[in-house]
Amino acid sequence: MARFSIYENTGEHAKNTPFLVDVQTDLLSGLDTRMVIPLRKASLYKKIKLPQDLIPIFSIKGDEFALETPKMAAVPRKILKKEIGSLKSQQHQIITAIDRLFHGF
């Protein structure tokens, strides 16, 4: 389990939000929870302009997904079962979105 790994969402909202991104530092890997941010289908946002510094768009498996930073939450580690990829190469955008949420910049 590594920071910026993408996991399949097995919860009730998986149809529109099929993935979760682990954003918790690897230094706290002993905890039984992980902080995640949902990845929602970007097509569901067609009618509104998203603030890209808060809700960036990422391409995963040929589709676009919005990182719903304001919906970040702690989840039990045990629900993060199937890793399907990583957003490590986009970590700067993710950290910027988290900073925007907590610090306003």
MOPAC internal coordinates of N, CA, C and O (Angstrom, degrees):
PM7 1SCF
backbone

  N    0.0000 0     0.00 0     0.00 0    0    0    0
  C    1.4502 1     0.00 0     0.00 0    1    0    0
  C    1.5247 1   107.51 1     0.00 0    2    1    0
  O    1.2310 1   120.94 1   -60.36 1    3    2    1
  N    1.3335 1   115.81 1   119.64 1    3    2    1
  C    1.4548 1   119.61 1  -175.80 1    5    3    2
  C    1.5277 1   111.06 1  -131.55 1    6    5    3
  O    1.2310 1   121.70 1   -28.82 1    7    6    5
  N    1.3180 1   114.34 1   151.18 1    7    6    5
  C    1.4595 1   120.30 1   177.59 1    9    7    6
  C    1.5240 1   110.00 1   -57.88 1   10    9    7
  O    1.2310 1   120.76 1   -41.39 1   11   10    9
  N    1.3123 1   116.15 1   138.61 1   11   10    9
  C    1.4621 1   126.80 1   180.00 1   13   11   10
  C    1.5267 1   113.72 1    76.04 1   14   13   11
  O    1.2310 1   120.33 1  -172.26 1   15   14   13
  N    1.3452 1   116.97 1     7.74 1   15   14   13
  C    1.4646 1   119.74 1   173.06 1   17   15   14
  C    1.5246 1   109.13 1   -71.00 1   18   17   15
  O    1.2310 1   121.16 1   -32.43 1   19   18   17
  N    1.3300 1   115.38 1   147.57 1   19   18   17
  C    1.4628 1   122.24 1   178.47 1   21   19   18
  C    1.5198 1   107.96 1  -105.27 1   22   21   19
  O    1.2310 1   120.84 1   -48.58 1   23   22   21
  N    1.3314 1   116.00 1   131.42 1   23   22   21
  C    1.4653 1   121.71 1  -179.90 1   25   23   22
  C    1.5226 1   109.96 1  -122.10 1   26   25   23
  O    1.2310 1   121.17 1   -30.44 1   27   26   25
  N    1.3273 1   115.37 1   149.56 1   27   26   25
  C    1.4569 1   119.89 1   173.22 1   29   27   26
  C    1.5252 1   108.94 1   -66.31 1   30   29   27
  O    1.2310 1   121.03 1   -41.91 1   31   30   29
  N    1.3137 1   115.64 1   138.09 1   31   30   29
  C    1.4610 1   121.93 1   175.49 1   33   31   30
  C    1.5233 1   107.46 1   -87.62 1   34   33   31
  O    1.2310 1   120.21 1   -59.73 1   35   34   33
  N    1.3054 1   117.20 1   120.27 1   35   34   33
  C    1.4632 1   121.22 1   179.81 1   37   35   34
  C    1.5266 1   111.83 1  -102.26 1   38   37   35
  O    1.2310 1   120.58 1  -172.40 1   39   38   37
  N    1.3198 1   116.49 1     7.60 1   39   38   37
  C    1.4625 1   121.07 1  -178.02 1   41   39   38
  C    1.5164 1   113.26 1   -81.49 1   42   41   39
  O    1.2310 1   121.16 1     2.68 1   43   42   41
  N    1.3148 1   115.39 1  -177.32 1   43   42   41
  C    1.4622 1   121.87 1  -175.01 1   45   43   42
  C    1.5259 1   113.92 1   -67.27 1   46   45   43
  O    1.2310 1   119.31 1   161.65 1   47   46   45
  N    1.3267 1   118.91 1   -18.35 1   47   46   45
  C    1.4638 1   122.22 1  -179.24 1   49   47   46
  C    1.5297 1   112.40 1  -100.64 1   50   49   47
  O    1.2310 1   120.12 1  -164.47 1   51   50   49
  N    1.3109 1   117.37 1    15.53 1   51   50   49
  C    1.4638 1   122.15 1  -174.65 1   53   51   50
  C    1.5282 1   113.39 1   -61.69 1   54   53   51
  O    1.2310 1   119.56 1   152.55 1   55   54   53
  N    1.3074 1   118.45 1   -27.45 1   55   54   53
  C    1.4694 1   120.54 1  -178.20 1   57   55   54
  C    1.5300 1   110.95 1   -59.68 1   58   57   55
  O    1.2310 1   119.95 1   132.74 1   59   58   57
  N    1.3181 1   117.71 1   -47.26 1   59   58   57
  C    1.4654 1   122.09 1  -179.03 1   61   59   58
  C    1.5218 1   113.34 1   -96.44 1   62   61   59
  O    1.2310 1   120.78 1   160.55 1   63   62   61
  N    1.3164 1   116.11 1   -19.45 1   63   62   61
  C    1.4682 1   122.33 1  -179.75 1   65   63   62
  C    1.5270 1   107.46 1  -128.85 1   66   65   63
  O    1.2310 1   120.55 1  -103.53 1   67   66   65
  N    1.3332 1   116.55 1    76.47 1   67   66   65
  C    1.4660 1   119.80 1  -170.75 1   69   67   66
  C    1.5263 1   116.02 1   -77.17 1   70   69   67
  O    1.2310 1   120.11 1   167.84 1   71   70   69
  N    1.3408 1   117.39 1   -12.16 1   71   70   69
  C    1.4605 1   119.25 1  -175.15 1   73   71   70
  C    1.5289 1   112.08 1  -133.58 1   74   73   71
  O    1.2310 1   121.56 1   -24.23 1   75   74   73
  N    1.3371 1   114.62 1   155.77 1   75   74   73
  C    1.4597 1   123.66 1   174.39 1   77   75   74
  C    1.5240 1   107.54 1  -127.85 1   78   77   75
  O    1.2310 1   120.32 1   -42.08 1   79   78   77
  N    1.3368 1   116.99 1   137.92 1   79   78   77
  C    1.4668 1   121.63 1   177.01 1   81   79   78
  C    1.5210 1   108.73 1  -106.10 1   82   81   79
  O    1.2310 1   120.75 1   -53.67 1   83   82   81
  N    1.3107 1   116.16 1   126.33 1   83   82   81
  C    1.4658 1   122.60 1   176.79 1   85   83   82
  C    1.5274 1   107.74 1   -77.50 1   86   85   83
  O    1.2310 1   120.16 1   -60.60 1   87   86   85
  N    1.3322 1   117.30 1   119.40 1   87   86   85
  C    1.4655 1   120.76 1  -178.57 1   89   87   86
  C    1.5318 1   113.04 1  -115.57 1   90   89   87
  O    1.2310 1   120.66 1  -172.22 1   91   90   89
  N    1.3069 1   116.34 1     7.78 1   91   90   89
  C    1.4701 1   120.94 1  -178.00 1   93   91   90
  C    1.5254 1   110.84 1   -80.74 1   94   93   91
  O    1.2310 1   120.60 1   -36.93 1   95   94   93
  N    1.3168 1   116.46 1   143.07 1   95   94   93
  C    1.4548 1   120.56 1   177.80 1   97   95   94
  C    1.5265 1   111.24 1   -59.48 1   98   97   95
  O    1.2310 1   121.04 1   -36.46 1   99   98   97
  N    1.3145 1   115.62 1   143.54 1   99   98   97
  C    1.4637 1   120.73 1   177.78 1  101   99   98
  C    1.5290 1   111.71 1   -69.20 1  102  101   99
  O    1.2310 1   120.06 1   163.95 1  103  102  101
  N    1.3318 1   117.49 1   -16.05 1  103  102  101
  C    1.4648 1   121.07 1   179.15 1  105  103  102
  C    1.5260 1   112.24 1   -67.67 1  106  105  103
  O    1.2310 1   120.41 1   163.50 1  107  106  105
  N    1.3383 1   116.83 1   -16.50 1  107  106  105
  C    1.4634 1   121.33 1   179.69 1  109  107  106
  C    1.5262 1   110.97 1  -111.82 1  110  109  107
  O    1.2310 1   120.62 1  -143.50 1  111  110  109
  N    1.3049 1   116.41 1    36.50 1  111  110  109
  C    1.4697 1   120.96 1  -176.29 1  113  111  110
  C    1.5234 1   113.07 1   -69.27 1  114  113  111
  O    1.2310 1   119.72 1   165.26 1  115  114  113
  N    1.3186 1   118.15 1   -14.74 1  115  114  113
  C    1.4572 1   121.12 1   179.93 1  117  115  114
  C    1.5220 1   114.70 1   -78.47 1  118  117  115
  O    1.2310 1   120.28 1   168.36 1  119  118  117
  N    1.3272 1   117.06 1   -11.64 1  119  118  117
  C    1.4661 1   120.13 1   179.16 1  121  119  118
  C    1.5254 1   110.35 1   -70.95 1  122  121  119
  O    1.2310 1   120.32 1   -25.59 1  123  122  121
  N    1.3276 1   117.00 1   154.41 1  123  122  121
  C    1.4698 1   119.85 1   179.32 1  125  123  122
  C    1.5278 1   112.22 1   -89.53 1  126  125  123
  O    1.2310 1   120.31 1  -172.99 1  127  126  125
  N    1.3365 1   117.02 1     7.01 1  127  126  125
  C    1.4607 1   122.14 1   175.23 1  129  127  126
  C    1.5226 1   109.32 1  -126.65 1  130  129  127
  O    1.2310 1   121.42 1   -19.77 1  131  130  129
  N    1.3339 1   114.88 1   160.23 1  131  130  129
  C    1.4646 1   121.72 1   174.57 1  133  131  130
  C    1.5241 1   107.68 1  -135.04 1  134  133  131
  O    1.2310 1   120.69 1   -36.29 1  135  134  133
  N    1.3276 1   116.29 1   143.71 1  135  134  133
  C    1.4642 1   121.16 1   174.09 1  137  135  134
  C    1.5247 1   107.73 1   -84.02 1  138  137  135
  O    1.2310 1   120.85 1   -51.64 1  139  138  137
  N    1.3227 1   115.97 1   128.36 1  139  138  137
  C    1.4618 1   120.68 1  -179.22 1  141  139  138
  C    1.5280 1   109.87 1  -130.92 1  142  141  139
  O    1.2310 1   121.62 1   -22.18 1  143  142  141
  N    1.3265 1   114.50 1   157.82 1  143  142  141
  C    1.4582 1   121.69 1   173.29 1  145  143  142
  C    1.5230 1   106.84 1  -122.95 1  146  145  143
  O    1.2310 1   120.23 1   -50.32 1  147  146  145
  N    1.3393 1   117.17 1   129.68 1  147  146  145
  C    1.4605 1   119.63 1   179.21 1  149  147  146
  C    1.5305 1   112.38 1   -70.83 1  150  149  147
  O    1.2310 1   121.28 1   -32.91 1  151  150  149
  N    1.3215 1   115.15 1   147.09 1  151  150  149
  C    1.4618 1   122.68 1   172.88 1  153  151  150
  C    1.5267 1   107.18 1  -110.35 1  154  153  151
  O    1.2310 1   121.02 1   -68.87 1  155  154  153
  N    1.3276 1   115.65 1   111.13 1  155  154  153
  C    1.4746 1   122.05 1  -176.62 1  157  155  154
  C    1.5285 1   109.43 1  -102.48 1  158  157  155
  O    1.2310 1   120.24 1   -33.37 1  159  158  157
  N    1.3061 1   117.15 1   146.63 1  159  158  157
  C    1.4645 1   121.48 1   178.14 1  161  159  158
  C    1.5270 1   109.37 1   -55.26 1  162  161  159
  O    1.2310 1   120.60 1   -58.06 1  163  162  161
  N    1.3283 1   116.47 1   121.94 1  163  162  161
  C    1.4669 1   120.98 1  -177.72 1  165  163  162
  C    1.5226 1   111.45 1   -64.73 1  166  165  163
  O    1.2310 1   119.95 1   153.27 1  167  166  165
  N    1.3185 1   117.71 1   -26.73 1  167  166  165
  C    1.4697 1   121.01 1  -179.79 1  169  167  166
  C    1.5284 1   111.92 1   -61.91 1  170  169  167
  O    1.2310 1   119.92 1   159.60 1  171  170  169
  N    1.3058 1   117.76 1   -20.40 1  171  170  169
  C    1.4644 1   121.29 1   178.79 1  173  171  170
  C    1.5308 1   112.28 1   -75.16 1  174  173  171
  O    1.2310 1   120.26 1   171.46 1  175  174  173
  N    1.3331 1   117.11 1    -8.54 1  175  174  173
  C    1.4657 1   122.65 1  -179.05 1  177  175  174
  C    1.5264 1   112.60 1  -107.56 1  178  177  175
  O    1.2310 1   119.25 1  -162.84 1  179  178  177
  N    1.2908 1   119.04 1    17.16 1  179  178  177
  C    1.4687 1   122.48 1  -173.14 1  181  179  178
  C    1.5292 1   114.24 1   -51.56 1  182  181  179
  O    1.2310 1   119.68 1   145.06 1  183  182  181
  N    1.3127 1   118.22 1   -34.94 1  183  182  181
  C    1.4654 1   120.52 1  -172.12 1  185  183  182
  C    1.5262 1   114.49 1   -89.32 1  186  185  183
  O    1.2310 1   119.97 1   175.02 1  187  186  185
  N    1.3203 1   117.66 1    -4.98 1  187  186  185
  C    1.4636 1   119.12 1   179.64 1  189  187  186
  C    1.5214 1   110.31 1  -127.91 1  190  189  187
  O    1.2310 1   120.91 1   -29.33 1  191  190  189
  N    1.3163 1   115.86 1   150.67 1  191  190  189
  C    1.4639 1   120.95 1   177.21 1  193  191  190
  C    1.5232 1   108.17 1   -90.66 1  194  193  191
  O    1.2310 1   121.24 1   -56.25 1  195  194  193
  N    1.3142 1   115.23 1   123.75 1  195  194  193
  C    1.4596 1   120.20 1  -178.71 1  197  195  194
  C    1.5193 1   111.09 1   -87.45 1  198  197  195
  O    1.2310 1   119.71 1   -38.04 1  199  198  197
  N    1.3346 1   118.16 1   141.96 1  199  198  197
  C    1.4675 1   120.36 1   173.50 1  201  199  198
  C    1.5353 1   108.79 1   -71.61 1  202  201  199
  O    1.2310 1   120.30 1   -73.44 1  203  202  201
  N    1.3197 1   117.03 1   106.56 1  203  202  201
  C    1.4626 1   121.65 1  -172.37 1  205  203  202
  C    1.5262 1   114.23 1   -62.76 1  206  205  203
  O    1.2310 1   120.06 1   155.64 1  207  206  205
  N    1.3276 1   117.50 1   -24.36 1  207  206  205
  C    1.4604 1   118.34 1   178.24 1  209  207  206
  C    1.5259 1   111.71 1   -78.26 1  210  209  207
  O    1.2310 1   119.73 1   162.17 1  211  210  209
  N    1.3312 1   118.12 1   -17.83 1  211  210  209
  C    1.4594 1   122.81 1   178.96 1  213  211  210
  C    1.5307 1   111.80 1  -103.92 1  214  213  211
  O    1.2310 1   120.82 1   142.57 1  215  214  213
  N    1.3175 1   116.03 1   -37.43 1  215  214  213
  C    1.4656 1   121.64 1  -176.99 1  217  215  214
  C    1.5332 1   108.53 1  -129.59 1  218  217  215
  O    1.2310 1   120.21 1  -105.27 1  219  218  217
  N    1.3351 1   117.19 1    74.73 1  219  218  217
  C    1.4640 1   119.61 1   179.81 1  221  219  218
  C    1.5319 1   111.55 1   -70.20 1  222  221  219
  O    1.2310 1   121.30 1   -22.20 1  223  222  221
  N    1.3184 1   115.11 1   157.80 1  223  222  221
  C    1.4623 1   122.74 1   179.12 1  225  223  222
  C    1.5282 1   108.68 1  -104.42 1  226  225  223
  O    1.2310 1   121.06 1   -45.02 1  227  226  225
  N    1.3385 1   115.58 1   134.98 1  227  226  225
  C    1.4647 1   121.67 1   178.08 1  229  227  226
  C    1.5191 1   109.90 1  -126.54 1  230  229  227
  O    1.2310 1   120.93 1   -34.24 1  231  230  229
  N    1.3215 1   115.82 1   145.76 1  231  230  229
  C    1.4585 1   121.75 1   175.78 1  233  231  230
  C    1.5259 1   108.66 1   -94.01 1  234  233  231
  O    1.2310 1   121.15 1   -55.67 1  235  234  233
  N    1.3383 1   115.41 1   124.33 1  235  234  233
  C    1.4635 1   121.56 1  -179.51 1  237  235  234
  C    1.5240 1   107.91 1  -136.14 1  238  237  235
  O    1.2310 1   120.78 1   -56.22 1  239  238  237
  N    1.3074 1   116.12 1   123.78 1  239  238  237
  C    1.4685 1   121.69 1   179.15 1  241  239  238
  C    1.5266 1   111.96 1    53.22 1  242  241  239
  O    1.2310 1   120.65 1  -142.38 1  243  242  241
  N    1.3333 1   116.35 1    37.62 1  243  242  241
  C    1.4561 1   121.20 1   176.42 1  245  243  242
  C    1.5166 1   116.06 1    83.12 1  246  245  243
  O    1.2310 1   119.57 1   179.31 1  247  246  245
  N    1.3082 1   118.43 1    -0.69 1  247  246  245
  C    1.4656 1   122.34 1   178.32 1  249  247  246
  C    1.5255 1   109.69 1  -119.94 1  250  249  247
  O    1.2310 1   121.05 1   -20.68 1  251  250  249
  N    1.3372 1   115.60 1   159.32 1  251  250  249
  C    1.4625 1   120.41 1   179.63 1  253  251  250
  C    1.5212 1   110.66 1  -101.09 1  254  253  251
  O    1.2310 1   121.95 1   -41.44 1  255  254  253
  N    1.3476 1   113.87 1   138.56 1  255  254  253
  C    1.4589 1   121.11 1  -178.01 1  257  255  254
  C    1.5237 1   109.87 1  -133.21 1  258  257  255
  O    1.2310 1   121.03 1   -38.36 1  259  258  257
  N    1.3326 1   115.63 1   141.64 1  259  258  257
  C    1.4615 1   122.52 1   178.01 1  261  259  258
  C    1.5259 1   109.14 1   -93.65 1  262  261  259
  O    1.2310 1   120.81 1   -51.05 1  263  262  261
  N    1.3186 1   116.06 1   128.95 1  263  262  261
  C    1.4596 1   121.73 1   175.37 1  265  263  262
  C    1.5273 1   107.23 1   -78.22 1  266  265  263
  O    1.2310 1   120.08 1   -73.26 1  267  266  265
  N    1.3171 1   117.46 1   106.74 1  267  266  265
  C    1.4646 1   121.86 1  -175.69 1  269  267  266
  C    1.5293 1   110.68 1   -84.61 1  270  269  267
  O    1.2310 1   121.30 1  -110.26 1  271  270  269
  N    1.3119 1   115.12 1    69.74 1  271  270  269
  C    1.4564 1   122.15 1  -175.60 1  273  271  270
  C    1.5306 1   113.62 1   -51.93 1  274  273  271
  O    1.2310 1   118.85 1   138.33 1  275  274  273
  N    1.3491 1   119.80 1   -41.67 1  275  274  273
  C    1.4691 1   118.67 1   179.68 1  277  275  274
  C    1.5280 1   113.95 1   -63.63 1  278  277  275
  O    1.2310 1   119.80 1   166.91 1  279  278  277
  N    1.3233 1   117.98 1   -13.09 1  279  278  277
  C    1.4661 1   121.60 1   179.89 1  281  279  278
  C    1.5308 1   112.34 1  -100.74 1  282  281  279
  O    1.2310 1   120.48 1  -163.67 1  283  282  281
  N    1.3279 1   116.68 1    16.33 1  283  282  281
  C    1.4618 1   121.13 1   177.47 1  285  283  282
  C    1.5249 1   109.79 1   -55.67 1  286  285  283
  O    1.2310 1   120.91 1   -39.01 1  287  286  285
  N    1.3369 1   115.87 1   140.99 1  287  286  285
  C    1.4687 1   120.03 1  -177.89 1  289  287  286
  C    1.5214 1   110.56 1  -155.95 1  290  289  287
  O    1.2310 1   121.46 1   -20.25 1  291  290  289
  N    1.3156 1   114.82 1   159.75 1  291  290  289
  C    1.4681 1   120.76 1   173.18 1  293  291  290
  C    1.5232 1   107.92 1   -87.32 1  294  293  291
  O    1.2310 1   121.17 1   -43.41 1  295  294  293
  N    1.3308 1   115.37 1   136.59 1  295  294  293
  C    1.4674 1   120.87 1   177.08 1  297  295  294
  C    1.5262 1   108.41 1  -131.02 1  298  297  295
  O    1.2310 1   120.16 1   -24.64 1  299  298  297
  N    1.3258 1   117.31 1   155.36 1  299  298  297
  C    1.4645 1   119.39 1   175.46 1  301  299  298
  C    1.5313 1   110.33 1   -63.02 1  302  301  299
  O    1.2310 1   120.41 1   -43.56 1  303  302  301
  N    1.3117 1   116.82 1   136.44 1  303  302  301
  C    1.4728 1   121.90 1   178.37 1  305  303  302
  C    1.5132 1   112.14 1   -51.32 1  306  305  303
  O    1.2310 1   121.02 1   142.52 1  307  306  305
  N    1.3282 1   115.65 1   -37.48 1  307  306  305
  C    1.4611 1   120.55 1  -172.30 1  309  307  306
  C    1.5297 1   113.37 1   -64.35 1  310  309  307
  O    1.2310 1   119.49 1   161.89 1  311  310  309
  N    1.3453 1   118.57 1   -18.11 1  311  310  309
  C    1.4659 1   118.36 1   178.59 1  313  311  310
  C    1.5290 1   112.47 1   -83.08 1  314  313  311
  O    1.2310 1   120.39 1   166.91 1  315  314  313
  N    1.3191 1   116.87 1   -13.09 1  315  314  313
  C    1.4672 1   121.06 1   179.69 1  317  315  314
  C    1.5251 1   108.46 1   -89.80 1  318  317  315
  O    1.2310 1   121.05 1   -94.60 1  319  318  317
  N    1.3089 1   115.60 1    85.40 1  319  318  317
  C    1.4607 1   120.82 1  -171.93 1  321  319  318
  C    1.5179 1   113.75 1   -99.66 1  322  321  319
  O    1.2310 1   120.12 1   125.12 1  323  322  321
  N    1.3303 1   117.37 1   -54.88 1  323  322  321
  C    1.4602 1   120.06 1  -172.87 1  325  323  322
  C    1.5255 1   110.85 1  -103.11 1  326  325  323
  O    1.2310 1   121.05 1   -73.45 1  327  326  325
  N    1.3368 1   115.60 1   106.55 1  327  326  325
  C    1.4625 1   121.34 1   176.41 1  329  327  326
  C    1.5246 1   107.96 1   -80.43 1  330  329  327
  O    1.2310 1   120.62 1   -50.42 1  331  330  329
  N    1.3480 1   116.42 1   129.58 1  331  330  329
  C    1.4634 1   119.36 1  -177.63 1  333  331  330
  C    1.5291 1   113.05 1  -115.28 1  334  333  331
  O    1.2310 1   120.18 1   178.97 1  335  334  333
  N    1.3203 1   117.27 1    -1.03 1  335  334  333
  C    1.4544 1   119.91 1  -179.67 1  337  335  334
  C    1.5154 1   111.36 1   164.68 1  338  337  335
  O    1.2310 1   121.62 1    15.98 1  339  338  337
  N    1.3301 1   114.51 1  -164.02 1  339  338  337
  C    1.4598 1   120.39 1  -177.74 1  341  339  338
  C    1.5265 1   110.10 1  -148.22 1  342  341  339
  O    1.2310 1   121.12 1   -32.02 1  343  342  341
  N    1.3183 1   115.47 1   147.98 1  343  342  341
  C    1.4620 1   121.91 1   172.57 1  345  343  342
  C    1.5273 1   110.40 1  -111.14 1  346  345  343
  O    1.2310 1   120.35 1  -156.22 1  347  346  345
  N    1.3207 1   116.93 1    23.78 1  347  346  345
  C    1.4683 1   121.27 1  -179.16 1  349  347  346
  C    1.5303 1   111.50 1   -55.62 1  350  349  347
  O    1.2310 1   120.24 1   142.45 1  351  350  349
  N    1.3250 1   117.14 1   -37.55 1  351  350  349
  C    1.4656 1   119.50 1  -179.28 1  353  351  350
  C    1.5368 1   111.93 1   -69.47 1  354  353  351
  O    1.2310 1   120.25 1   165.44 1  355  354  353
  N    1.3329 1   117.13 1   -14.56 1  355  354  353
  C    1.4604 1   121.89 1   176.67 1  357  355  354
  C    1.5299 1   111.71 1  -110.06 1  358  357  355
  O    1.2310 1   120.50 1  -158.72 1  359  358  357
  N    1.3308 1   116.66 1    21.28 1  359  358  357
  C    1.4624 1   119.99 1  -175.76 1  361  359  358
  C    1.5265 1   113.02 1   -58.65 1  362  361  359
  O    1.2310 1   119.79 1   147.97 1  363  362  361
  N    1.3236 1   118.00 1   -32.03 1  363  362  361
  C    1.4656 1   119.99 1   179.91 1  365  363  362
  C    1.5320 1   110.62 1   -61.19 1  366  365  363
  O    1.2310 1   120.04 1   136.29 1  367  366  365
  N    1.3294 1   117.53 1   -43.71 1  367  366  365
  C    1.4659 1   121.00 1   179.13 1  369  367  366
  C    1.5269 1   111.22 1   -64.37 1  370  369  367
  O    1.2310 1   120.53 1   141.59 1  371  370  369
  N    1.3157 1   116.58 1   -38.41 1  371  370  369
  C    1.4656 1   120.86 1  -178.97 1  373  371  370
  C    1.5261 1   110.46 1   -68.32 1  374  373  371
  O    1.2310 1   120.47 1   134.01 1  375  374  373
  N    1.3168 1   116.70 1   -45.99 1  375  374  373
  C    1.4668 1   120.66 1   179.22 1  377  375  374
  C    1.5317 1   110.53 1   -64.48 1  378  377  375
  O    1.2310 1   120.24 1   141.67 1  379  378  377
  N    1.3292 1   117.15 1   -38.33 1  379  378  377
  C    1.4641 1   120.89 1   175.99 1  381  379  378
  C    1.5230 1   110.82 1   -60.50 1  382  381  379
  O    1.2310 1   120.15 1   138.27 1  383  382  381
  N    1.3386 1   117.31 1   -41.73 1  383  382  381
  C    1.4675 1   121.51 1   179.19 1  385  383  382
  C    1.5294 1   110.96 1   -64.59 1  386  385  383
  O    1.2310 1   120.42 1   138.80 1  387  386  385
  N    1.3240 1   116.80 1   -41.20 1  387  386  385
  C    1.4713 1   120.82 1   178.27 1  389  387  386
  C    1.5331 1   110.07 1   -65.77 1  390  389  387
  O    1.2310 1   120.34 1   137.32 1  391  390  389
  N    1.3272 1   116.95 1   -42.68 1  391  390  389
  C    1.4684 1   120.66 1   176.93 1  393  391  390
  C    1.5258 1   111.02 1   -60.89 1  394  393  391
  O    1.2310 1   120.46 1   139.35 1  395  394  393
  N    1.3129 1   116.72 1   -40.65 1  395  394  393
  C    1.4678 1   121.10 1   178.81 1  397  395  394
  C    1.5295 1   110.34 1   -60.98 1  398  397  395
  O    1.2310 1   120.88 1   137.46 1  399  398  397
  N    1.3324 1   115.92 1   -42.54 1  399  398  397
  C    1.4579 1   121.14 1  -179.08 1  401  399  398
  C    1.5303 1   111.90 1   -64.72 1  402  401  399
  O    1.2310 1   120.32 1   135.13 1  403  402  401
  N    1.3225 1   117.00 1   -44.87 1  403  402  401
  C    1.4662 1   120.66 1  -173.93 1  405  403  402
  C    1.5241 1   114.98 1   -91.64 1  406  405  403
  O    1.2310 1   120.26 1   151.16 1  407  406  405
  N    1.3334 1   117.11 1   -28.84 1  407  406  405
  C    1.4626 1   119.69 1  -174.30 1  409  407  406
  C    1.5264 1   113.76 1  -116.44 1  410  409  407
  O    1.2310 1   120.31 1   168.91 1  411  410  409
  N    1.3255 1   117.00 1   -11.09 1  411  410  409
  C    1.4582 1   120.22 1   179.03 1  413  411  410
  C    1.5131 1   114.45 1    82.80 1  414  413  411
  O    1.2310 1   120.12 1  -173.71 1  415  414  413
  N    1.3245 1   117.37 1     6.29 1  415  414  413
  C    1.4771 1   120.20 1   178.20 1  417  415  414
  C    1.4981 1   109.77 1  -138.93 1  418  417  415
  O    1.2310 1   120.10 1   180.00 1  419  418  417

